[in-house]
Amino acid sequence: MEIHGQIIYGLHFRLFKEDKDVILQLYAYFTGDLDLCNHYGLDLRKGLFLSGKTGVGKTVHMKIIRHFMSYKERFKMKSCTQLALEYMDQGSHILTTYGRNYADRMDLNTINQSYCFDDMGTEDEVKHYGTQINVLGQIILMRYELFQERQVLSHFTSNLTAPQIEQHYGDRVRSRLRQMCNWIQYTADSKDKRR
């Protein structure tokens, strides 16, 4: 991971000891190491939810780990702020693009696409021609159906805690996230790596 990080982010990139458990959990999950997954309580049938303070490496770790996956299995990264801006511009088309929960007239290769929704909680409720919604909240509700019916995985990174997620998105979204995702928490010792 450190070598890939240096290729992507430069020779100054390094992994930190305080993130060892998070990195081991990512390794266990994405390699399918059942013993290590059982040790950490990870369910391979669920996605991941990485939670931690600003700058601890959530996005960076998810971007690096993608490079160890085959192209067919590789999830796509999508900024939650970008989702909100795209909804303002394009409307409900964005909901169906990222939250597809129906298969009619759809390309089966894209309906099964896994995503990592990055920086959950940074987006605002937005309007498209007067219709104001919480875009990511709606997408999560739609992707829950994909998870239930087709086992399509969704991953998330966020600075929010579980109670903050419930406050921001509501108990329905929080409940579905609990069922859809393994929760991985960075420790309080994990420092902001942006300097």
C-alpha positions as semicolon CSV with decimal commas, in nm:
position;residue;x (nm);y (nm);z (nm)
1;M;0,000;0,000;0,000
2;E;0,278;0,241;0,085
3;I;0,446;0,188;-0,254
4;H;0,117;0,247;-0,437
5;G;0,061;0,556;-0,223
6;Q;0,400;0,691;-0,323
7;I;0,323;0,628;-0,690
8;I;-0,009;0,813;-0,663
9;Y;0,070;1,086;-0,409
10;G;0,449;1,124;-0,424
11;L;0,753;0,993;-0,238
12;H;0,655;1,176;0,083
13;F;0,355;0,940;0,128
14;R;0,373;0,688;0,411
15;L;0,146;0,475;0,626
16;F;0,119;0,543;1,001
17;K;0,132;0,298;1,292
18;E;-0,179;0,443;1,453
19;D;-0,378;0,333;1,143
20;K;-0,255;-0,029;1,159
21;D;-0,593;-0,177;1,260
22;V;-0,778;0,015;0,989
23;I;-0,528;-0,093;0,723
24;L;-0,543;-0,455;0,842
25;Q;-0,923;-0,445;0,822
26;L;-0,908;-0,305;0,468
27;Y;-0,656;-0,574;0,377
28;A;-0,871;-0,848;0,530
29;Y;-1,185;-0,727;0,357
30;F;-1,045;-0,670;0,009
31;T;-0,834;-0,988;0,002
32;G;-1,115;-1,197;0,150
33;D;-0,894;-1,325;0,434
34;L;-1,165;-1,507;0,632
35;D;-0,963;-1,555;0,951
36;L;-0,874;-1,187;0,969
37;C;-1,229;-1,085;0,873
38;N;-1,367;-1,302;1,153
39;H;-1,113;-1,151;1,395
40;Y;-1,236;-0,799;1,311
41;G;-1,603;-0,896;1,270
42;L;-1,615;-0,804;0,902
43;D;-1,890;-0,941;0,678
44;L;-1,777;-0,977;0,315
45;R;-2,140;-0,952;0,202
46;K;-2,153;-0,590;0,320
47;G;-1,978;-0,272;0,206
48;L;-1,752;-0,054;0,421
49;F;-1,813;0,266;0,614
50;L;-1,488;0,440;0,713
51;S;-1,536;0,697;0,986
52;G;-1,279;0,928;1,138
53;K;-1,162;1,282;1,191
54;T;-1,066;1,514;0,907
55;G;-0,738;1,425;0,736
56;V;-0,682;1,080;0,888
57;G;-0,663;0,914;0,545
58;K;-1,008;0,770;0,476
59;T;-1,024;0,880;0,113
60;V;-0,657;0,810;0,045
61;H;-0,679;0,457;0,184
62;M;-0,989;0,379;-0,024
63;K;-0,829;0,521;-0,340
64;I;-0,514;0,315;-0,289
65;I;-0,698;-0,009;-0,209
66;R;-0,888;0,016;-0,541
67;H;-0,562;-0,053;-0,725
68;F;-0,538;-0,400;-0,572
69;M;-0,875;-0,503;-0,716
70;S;-0,943;-0,643;-1,060
71;Y;-1,096;-0,394;-1,300
72;K;-1,428;-0,582;-1,296
73;E;-1,451;-0,575;-0,913
74;R;-1,316;-0,221;-0,869
75;F;-1,555;0,028;-0,711
76;K;-1,581;0,384;-0,839
77;M;-1,516;0,686;-0,616
78;K;-1,776;0,964;-0,606
79;S;-1,757;1,284;-0,402
80;C;-2,079;1,356;-0,211
81;T;-2,036;1,729;-0,270
82;Q;-2,005;1,661;-0,644
83;L;-2,324;1,451;-0,631
84;A;-2,516;1,745;-0,485
85;L;-2,381;1,983;-0,750
86;E;-2,468;1,739;-1,028
87;Y;-2,822;1,707;-0,892
88;M;-2,861;2,087;-0,899
89;D;-2,763;2,078;-1,266
90;Q;-2,926;1,756;-1,392
91;G;-3,203;1,670;-1,145
92;S;-3,343;1,322;-1,089
93;H;-3,117;1,174;-1,359
94;I;-2,840;1,179;-1,095
95;L;-3,053;0,976;-0,853
96;T;-3,108;0,704;-1,109
97;T;-2,745;0,711;-1,225
98;Y;-2,598;0,641;-0,879
99;G;-2,890;0,480;-0,701
100;R;-3,027;0,253;-0,972
101;N;-3,275;0,018;-0,815
102;Y;-3,448;-0,106;-1,124
103;A;-3,321;-0,314;-1,415
104;D;-3,560;-0,235;-1,698
105;R;-3,388;-0,065;-1,993
106;M;-3,062;-0,057;-1,799
107;D;-2,722;-0,191;-1,886
108;L;-2,665;-0,481;-1,646
109;N;-2,295;-0,393;-1,621
110;T;-2,373;-0,054;-1,471
111;I;-2,660;-0,156;-1,244
112;N;-2,417;-0,379;-1,053
113;Q;-2,155;-0,102;-1,014
114;S;-2,016;-0,058;-0,663
115;Y;-1,936;0,295;-0,546
116;C;-1,749;0,458;-0,264
117;F;-1,935;0,776;-0,172
118;D;-1,664;1,001;-0,036
119;D;-1,702;1,257;0,242
120;M;-2,059;1,181;0,339
121;G;-2,206;1,473;0,530
122;T;-2,022;1,749;0,344
123;E;-2,300;1,795;0,089
124;D;-2,596;2,026;0,151
125;E;-2,960;1,975;0,069
126;V;-2,998;2,116;-0,280
127;K;-3,271;2,221;-0,520
128;H;-3,337;2,139;-0,882
129;Y;-3,617;2,356;-1,020
130;G;-3,765;2,403;-0,673
131;T;-3,743;2,039;-0,559
132;Q;-3,520;2,028;-0,253
133;I;-3,383;1,694;-0,138
134;N;-3,094;1,535;0,042
135;V;-2,937;1,371;-0,263
136;L;-2,714;1,120;-0,085
137;G;-2,993;1,020;0,152
138;Q;-3,214;0,935;-0,147
139;I;-2,932;0,748;-0,321
140;I;-2,866;0,541;-0,008
141;L;-3,234;0,443;0,012
142;M;-3,222;0,338;-0,353
143;R;-2,893;0,152;-0,319
144;Y;-3,034;-0,034;-0,020
145;E;-3,275;-0,200;-0,262
146;L;-2,982;-0,292;-0,489
147;F;-2,804;-0,436;-0,186
148;Q;-3,111;-0,639;-0,087
149;E;-3,200;-0,768;-0,432
150;R;-2,866;-0,793;-0,613
151;Q;-2,600;-0,779;-0,336
152;V;-2,449;-0,463;-0,490
153;L;-2,204;-0,309;-0,242
154;S;-2,171;0,055;-0,143
155;H;-1,882;0,204;0,054
156;F;-1,869;0,537;0,236
157;T;-1,618;0,767;0,400
158;S;-1,728;1,029;0,652
159;N;-1,628;1,249;0,942
160;L;-1,972;1,193;1,095
161;T;-2,044;0,966;1,390
162;A;-2,347;0,734;1,392
163;P;-2,567;0,980;1,592
164;Q;-2,467;1,263;1,357
165;I;-2,562;1,051;1,056
166;E;-2,904;0,988;1,206
167;Q;-2,947;1,358;1,279
168;H;-2,837;1,461;0,927
169;Y;-3,006;1,189;0,720
170;G;-3,273;1,041;0,947
171;D;-3,319;0,707;1,117
172;R;-3,425;0,524;0,796
173;V;-3,091;0,598;0,628
174;R;-2,895;0,521;0,946
175;S;-3,073;0,186;0,984
176;R;-3,006;0,090;0,623
177;L;-2,641;0,190;0,647
178;R;-2,606;-0,033;0,953
179;Q;-2,735;-0,327;0,751
180;M;-2,538;-0,242;0,434
181;C;-2,196;-0,169;0,582
182;N;-1,917;-0,287;0,808
183;W;-1,816;0,012;1,023
184;I;-1,445;0,084;1,051
185;Q;-1,345;0,361;1,290
186;Y;-1,011;0,540;1,295
187;T;-0,879;0,579;1,650
188;A;-0,856;0,906;1,840
189;D;-0,474;0,872;1,804
190;S;-0,500;0,897;1,427
191;K;-0,366;1,241;1,332
192;D;-0,446;1,476;1,045
193;K;-0,186;1,382;0,782
194;R;-0,231;1,700;0,579
195;R;0,060;1,929;0,661
